[in-house]
Amino acid sequence: MPPPVVHGNDPVFPVAHGKALARAVADAKFVKIEGDGHEIHSEDWETIISAIDEHDELSSSDRGKTT
């Protein structure tokens, strides 16, 4: 199950790095957090938790399936 790639505005690791990572992982979902760098702010928790919850729900629905 591809991970969500959560990335903020960071002077050391620009948004382009997060987008490149998301492109490198098949079907990964890129989630941009506005205005953040290395810090996670409480106003961003809902966005981050939603991305993780969505990933977990998709992952849970794939459990038990055979390819």
Steps between C-alpha positions, in 0.01 A plus 500: 500500500661831395550751780370853517787745447437791737726798432514865601688805378855440616813694404718188535265254325282697254152386399650369174678230705171378649335500158794304356466243778126466434568449128767239577258287703226355283155633592629706794283795600676836543361713786640853526489681832508875444757706685675224693859397494646254746223568750152355527251758619176413676294671229638242252415194708160449337653492150779265607273270700251487211776393260612228743140386563430480127818296451407270788147447366633415153762274651242325718270442205788337309584260782392150422484558124712284277657631183 
